[in-house]
Amino acid sequence: MHPKRRIGMIALVFILGVVLGSVVGELIGLLLPDGNVIRELFVSGKEFRVGPAHLDMIVFTFTIGFSLKVNLVSVLGIIVVAFMLRIYC
């Protein structure tokens, strides 16, 4: 496989897995009651942030930032998406 395609595929698997896992984790968190250990396992995670970076151009201003929250279900989502892409691609 071409190296550029491989890096793109890894990025796609990572992003899709984190998004899918985060959505499923938040849905599970909504269904379980507060203070439940299992809910905390699914909902709590590590958040990585970059920014916000501000660029003032006098006429207009840019503010750019990025945040990524990874929890247990996000990691499972990455594994599931990687497995599905390996089967179908």
Backbone as JSON Lines, residues from 0, in Angstrom:
{"i":0,"aa":"M","n":[0.83,-1.17,0.0],"ca":[0.0,0.0,0.0],"c":[0.88,1.24,0.0]}
{"i":1,"aa":"H","n":[0.49,2.26,-0.73],"ca":[1.23,3.5,-0.84],"c":[1.28,4.21,0.52]}
{"i":2,"aa":"P","n":[2.46,4.76,0.92],"ca":[2.58,5.36,2.25],"c":[1.58,6.49,2.51]}
{"i":3,"aa":"K","n":[1.29,7.33,1.51],"ca":[0.34,8.41,1.71],"c":[-1.06,7.87,1.99]}
{"i":4,"aa":"R","n":[-1.45,6.85,1.27],"ca":[-2.77,6.26,1.49],"c":[-2.84,5.61,2.87]}
{"i":5,"aa":"R","n":[-1.75,5.04,3.32],"ca":[-1.75,4.4,4.63],"c":[-1.92,5.43,5.74]}
{"i":6,"aa":"I","n":[-1.23,6.56,5.65],"ca":[-1.37,7.61,6.66],"c":[-2.78,8.18,6.65]}
{"i":7,"aa":"G","n":[-3.34,8.37,5.47],"ca":[-4.71,8.85,5.37],"c":[-5.7,7.87,5.96]}
{"i":8,"aa":"M","n":[-5.47,6.59,5.74],"ca":[-6.36,5.56,6.28],"c":[-6.26,5.51,7.8]}
{"i":9,"aa":"I","n":[-5.07,5.66,8.34],"ca":[-4.9,5.67,9.8],"c":[-5.62,6.88,10.4]}
{"i":10,"aa":"A","n":[-5.49,8.03,9.77],"ca":[-6.18,9.23,10.25],"c":[-7.69,9.06,10.18]}
{"i":11,"aa":"L","n":[-8.18,8.46,9.1],"ca":[-9.61,8.22,8.94],"c":[-10.13,7.27,10.02]}
{"i":12,"aa":"V","n":[-9.41,6.2,10.27],"ca":[-9.81,5.23,11.3],"c":[-9.82,5.9,12.66]}
{"i":13,"aa":"F","n":[-8.81,6.69,12.96],"ca":[-8.73,7.36,14.26],"c":[-9.89,8.33,14.45]}
{"i":14,"aa":"I","n":[-10.13,9.18,13.47],"ca":[-11.18,10.19,13.59],"c":[-12.56,9.55,13.67]}
{"i":15,"aa":"L","n":[-12.85,8.61,12.76],"ca":[-14.15,7.94,12.78],"c":[-14.36,7.17,14.08]}
{"i":16,"aa":"G","n":[-13.33,6.5,14.54],"ca":[-13.44,5.72,15.78],"c":[-13.69,6.59,16.99]}
{"i":17,"aa":"V","n":[-12.98,7.71,17.09],"ca":[-13.17,8.61,18.22],"c":[-14.56,9.23,18.19]}
{"i":18,"aa":"V","n":[-15.01,9.65,17.01],"ca":[-16.34,10.25,16.91],"c":[-17.42,9.22,17.25]}
{"i":19,"aa":"L","n":[-17.34,8.05,16.65],"ca":[-18.32,7.0,16.91],"c":[-18.31,6.6,18.39]}
{"i":20,"aa":"G","n":[-17.15,6.4,18.94],"ca":[-17.04,6.01,20.34],"c":[-17.52,7.09,21.29]}
{"i":21,"aa":"S","n":[-17.23,8.34,20.99],"ca":[-17.68,9.43,21.85],"c":[-19.2,9.55,21.85]}
{"i":22,"aa":"V","n":[-19.81,9.41,20.69],"ca":[-21.26,9.49,20.61],"c":[-21.89,8.34,21.4]}
{"i":23,"aa":"V","n":[-21.4,7.14,21.22],"ca":[-21.94,5.97,21.94],"c":[-21.7,6.13,23.45]}
{"i":24,"aa":"G","n":[-20.53,6.61,23.84],"ca":[-20.23,6.81,25.26],"c":[-21.14,7.83,25.9]}
{"i":25,"aa":"E","n":[-21.4,8.92,25.19],"ca":[-22.3,9.94,25.74],"c":[-23.73,9.42,25.83]}
{"i":26,"aa":"L","n":[-24.17,8.64,24.85],"ca":[-25.51,8.05,24.91],"c":[-25.64,7.1,26.09]}
{"i":27,"aa":"I","n":[-24.62,6.28,26.31],"ca":[-24.63,5.38,27.47],"c":[-24.65,6.2,28.76]}
{"i":28,"aa":"G","n":[-23.9,7.3,28.78],"ca":[-23.88,8.17,29.96],"c":[-25.24,8.79,30.25]}
{"i":29,"aa":"L","n":[-26.0,9.09,29.21],"ca":[-27.34,9.65,29.41],"c":[-28.32,8.61,29.97]}
{"i":30,"aa":"L","n":[-28.11,7.35,29.62],"ca":[-29.02,6.31,30.05],"c":[-28.78,5.86,31.49]}
{"i":31,"aa":"L","n":[-27.55,5.92,31.94],"ca":[-27.22,5.45,33.29],"c":[-27.37,6.58,34.31]}
{"i":32,"aa":"P","n":[-27.73,6.27,35.56],"ca":[-27.92,7.31,36.58],"c":[-26.58,7.92,37.04]}
{"i":33,"aa":"D","n":[-26.66,9.16,37.55],"ca":[-25.47,9.84,38.07],"c":[-24.89,9.07,39.26]}
{"i":34,"aa":"G","n":[-23.58,9.1,39.39],"ca":[-22.91,8.44,40.49],"c":[-22.67,6.96,40.27]}
{"i":35,"aa":"N","n":[-23.12,6.42,39.16],"ca":[-22.91,5.01,38.83],"c":[-21.47,4.82,38.36]}
{"i":36,"aa":"V","n":[-20.8,3.8,38.86],"ca":[-19.4,3.55,38.51],"c":[-19.25,3.24,37.02]}
{"i":37,"aa":"I","n":[-20.19,2.48,36.49],"ca":[-20.13,2.12,35.07],"c":[-20.3,3.37,34.2]}
{"i":38,"aa":"R","n":[-21.18,4.29,34.61],"ca":[-21.38,5.53,33.87],"c":[-20.08,6.33,33.84]}
{"i":39,"aa":"E","n":[-19.42,6.43,34.98],"ca":[-18.16,7.17,35.06],"c":[-17.09,6.53,34.18]}
{"i":40,"aa":"L","n":[-17.11,5.22,34.08],"ca":[-16.15,4.51,33.23],"c":[-16.35,4.89,31.77]}
{"i":41,"aa":"F","n":[-17.61,4.99,31.34],"ca":[-17.9,5.31,29.95],"c":[-17.76,6.79,29.63]}
{"i":42,"aa":"V","n":[-18.12,7.66,30.56],"ca":[-18.18,9.09,30.27],"c":[-16.85,9.79,30.52]}
{"i":43,"aa":"S","n":[-16.16,9.44,31.6],"ca":[-14.92,10.15,31.92],"c":[-13.82,9.76,30.94]}
{"i":44,"aa":"G","n":[-12.95,10.7,30.69],"ca":[-11.85,10.45,29.77],"c":[-10.84,11.57,29.85]}
{"i":45,"aa":"K","n":[-9.89,11.53,28.96],"ca":[-8.83,12.53,28.9],"c":[-9.12,13.48,27.76]}
{"i":46,"aa":"E","n":[-8.98,14.77,28.02],"ca":[-9.23,15.78,26.99],"c":[-7.9,16.42,26.58]}
{"i":47,"aa":"F","n":[-7.68,16.48,25.28],"ca":[-6.49,17.11,24.71],"c":[-6.92,18.38,23.99]}
{"i":48,"aa":"R","n":[-6.22,19.49,24.26],"ca":[-6.59,20.78,23.66],"c":[-5.39,21.45,23.0]}
{"i":49,"aa":"V","n":[-5.7,22.15,21.92],"ca":[-4.73,23.01,21.26],"c":[-5.44,24.34,21.05]}
{"i":50,"aa":"G","n":[-4.85,25.41,21.52],"ca":[-5.43,26.72,21.31],"c":[-6.26,27.16,22.49]}
{"i":51,"aa":"P","n":[-7.02,28.16,22.34],"ca":[-7.29,28.88,21.1],"c":[-6.14,29.81,20.73]}
{"i":52,"aa":"A","n":[-5.91,29.91,19.44],"ca":[-4.91,30.81,18.91],"c":[-5.64,31.98,18.23]}
{"i":53,"aa":"H","n":[-5.23,33.19,18.54],"ca":[-5.87,34.38,18.0],"c":[-4.95,35.05,16.99]}
{"i":54,"aa":"L","n":[-5.52,35.47,15.88],"ca":[-4.78,36.2,14.85],"c":[-5.59,37.44,14.51]}
{"i":55,"aa":"D","n":[-5.07,38.61,14.9],"ca":[-5.77,39.87,14.67],"c":[-5.18,40.55,13.44]}
{"i":56,"aa":"M","n":[-6.01,40.7,12.41],"ca":[-5.57,41.3,11.14],"c":[-6.17,42.7,10.96]}
{"i":57,"aa":"I","n":[-6.53,43.37,12.02],"ca":[-7.12,44.7,12.09],"c":[-8.53,44.73,11.48]}
{"i":58,"aa":"V","n":[-8.7,44.25,10.27],"ca":[-10.02,44.25,9.63],"c":[-10.84,43.06,10.11]}
{"i":59,"aa":"F","n":[-10.2,41.94,10.35],"ca":[-10.89,40.75,10.84],"c":[-9.97,39.99,11.79]}
{"i":60,"aa":"T","n":[-10.58,39.1,12.57],"ca":[-9.85,38.33,13.56],"c":[-10.17,36.85,13.41]}
{"i":61,"aa":"F","n":[-9.14,36.02,13.47],"ca":[-9.31,34.57,13.46],"c":[-9.06,34.03,14.86]}
{"i":62,"aa":"T","n":[-9.9,33.09,15.26],"ca":[-9.68,32.34,16.5],"c":[-9.8,30.87,16.15]}
{"i":63,"aa":"I","n":[-8.73,30.13,16.39],"ca":[-8.68,28.72,16.01],"c":[-8.33,27.9,17.25]}
{"i":64,"aa":"G","n":[-9.06,26.81,17.44],"ca":[-8.79,25.91,18.55],"c":[-9.25,24.51,18.21]}
{"i":65,"aa":"F","n":[-8.75,23.54,18.95],"ca":[-9.1,22.14,18.71],"c":[-9.12,21.43,20.05]}
{"i":66,"aa":"S","n":[-10.12,20.6,20.25],"ca":[-10.23,19.83,21.47],"c":[-10.67,18.41,21.13]}
{"i":67,"aa":"L","n":[-10.06,17.44,21.78],"ca":[-10.38,16.03,21.54],"c":[-10.52,15.33,22.88]}
{"i":68,"aa":"K","n":[-11.69,14.71,23.11],"ca":[-11.93,13.98,24.36],"c":[-11.94,12.49,24.03]}
{"i":69,"aa":"V","n":[-11.05,11.76,24.67],"ca":[-10.92,10.32,24.43],"c":[-11.33,9.6,25.71]}
{"i":70,"aa":"N","n":[-12.27,8.65,25.58],"ca":[-12.68,7.83,26.71],"c":[-12.58,6.36,26.31]}
{"i":71,"aa":"L","n":[-13.0,5.48,27.19],"ca":[-12.89,4.04,26.94],"c":[-13.65,3.63,25.68]}
{"i":72,"aa":"V","n":[-14.85,4.17,25.51],"ca":[-15.66,3.79,24.36],"c":[-15.05,4.34,23.07]}
{"i":73,"aa":"S","n":[-14.36,5.47,23.13],"ca":[-13.67,6.0,21.95],"c":[-12.58,5.04,21.48]}
{"i":74,"aa":"V","n":[-11.84,4.5,22.43],"ca":[-10.8,3.52,22.08],"c":[-11.43,2.27,21.46]}
{"i":75,"aa":"L","n":[-12.53,1.82,22.05],"ca":[-13.25,0.68,21.47],"c":[-13.79,1.03,20.08]}
{"i":76,"aa":"G","n":[-14.22,2.27,19.89],"ca":[-14.7,2.72,18.58],"c":[-13.59,2.68,17.53]}
{"i":77,"aa":"I","n":[-12.39,3.07,17.92],"ca":[-11.25,3.01,16.99],"c":[-11.0,1.56,16.58]}
{"i":78,"aa":"I","n":[-11.05,0.65,17.53],"ca":[-10.82,-0.77,17.23],"c":[-11.9,-1.31,16.31]}
{"i":79,"aa":"V","n":[-13.16,-0.96,16.58],"ca":[-14.27,-1.44,15.74],"c":[-14.17,-0.89,14.32]}
{"i":80,"aa":"V","n":[-13.89,0.41,14.18],"ca":[-13.78,1.01,12.84],"c":[-12.59,0.42,12.1]}
{"i":81,"aa":"A","n":[-11.47,0.21,12.78],"ca":[-10.31,-0.39,12.13],"c":[-10.62,-1.8,11.64]}
{"i":82,"aa":"F","n":[-11.34,-2.58,12.46],"ca":[-11.72,-3.92,12.08],"c":[-12.67,-3.9,10.87]}
{"i":83,"aa":"M","n":[-13.65,-2.99,10.89],"ca":[-14.59,-2.89,9.78],"c":[-13.9,-2.46,8.49]}
{"i":84,"aa":"L","n":[-12.99,-1.5,8.56],"ca":[-12.27,-1.06,7.37],"c":[-11.35,-2.16,6.83]}
{"i":85,"aa":"R","n":[-10.78,-2.96,7.74],"ca":[-9.93,-4.06,7.3],"c":[-10.75,-5.11,6.54]}
{"i":86,"aa":"I","n":[-11.98,-5.34,6.98],"ca":[-12.85,-6.32,6.31],"c":[-13.35,-5.79,4.97]}
{"i":87,"aa":"Y","n":[-13.79,-4.53,4.93],"ca":[-14.45,-4.0,3.75],"c":[-13.54,-3.3,2.77]}
{"i":88,"aa":"C","n":[-12.31,-3.0,3.13],"ca":[-11.41,-2.31,2.2],"c":[-10.21,-3.15,1.84]}
